[in-house]
Amino acid sequence: MPRSLYLETTSRCNSLCETCILTFGGREPQKDLGWEEFRRVVDQFPALDRVLLHGIGEPLLNRALPRMIGHLKARGATVLFNSNVITLGLRQGRALIEAGLDELRVSLDASTPATYARVRGVDAFARVVANLEKFAALRDELARPAPRVSLWFTALRDNIEEIPGLVPLATRVGAEAIHLQRLVYNGLGLATAEQSLYGRLYDREAALLEATGAAARAAGVEFSASGATAPEVSLTPDDAARPWSACRRPWTLVYVTVHGNVLPCCIAPWITEDYHGIVLGNLFERPLADVWWGERYARFRQAIQTDEPPEPCRGCGVKWSL
């Protein structure tokens, strides 16, 4: 049985990111995951090592989030989520800290207000930075090292020049790490092949990454990329003929939406053209064991090991961010 879970706590958001499918309609009706629905999902897992409380949506919009974190920590899981932190106030920040959150991943995608507004669709850069500064001060006041704060940056042609600016920003807001993500593109907004740097890392981009790495090391800030590797490696194509066949996600984790639908991974809903074709079951309708060992999962696992993998896996480079 899987011991790693991606669970959407909401499919609503307060940003309009030009790289997000939610901005262009999403995959399912918008809603928050209720407490009883949360328990119906997580209590089906005999053991949970790692839970990511995000998916398509902004987790902080769900008021039950600290309670969910506390329940999962009581079960011994490592708990984290990605957030834009636009609404992160002191009361909510304290609740997250006291609940035992292990890591707060901040989706930033810029180091200046203008680029932030262009990529993320809202003029909230100053508020995000201020919220993070207050959160760092609160952690210091409570003498609590957790949650670890990391800055997440989706690399685009439009924002690559801003990567070096993340290092002083990380120092300013108490972030311990900067993580570069590859663009998952589907032709919507800025999520296009033209914006992707994967396989097209030119001298200028390579120099920016090298300079950022050097500055991060000097500042004591971790700088990594998709697959927990070096940024320049993450953006270089894998020579393997069937890179998808190395993926272990269908054997190790599940992704569950706010409506209970089970998907093979967190990348699939962003790039698939056949959303219903990647739904492997529903935990509000069938037990986890029936879904996990069911016919749909069996077919998916078999297909991913062939030259004709499931449709969303064909463009996957394996080393996507975890």
Summary of the structure (lengths in Angstrom):
residues: 322
radius of gyration: 19.1
end to end distance: 19.0
largest distance: 55.0
contacts: 1070
relative contact order: 0.13
helix: 41%
strand: 15%
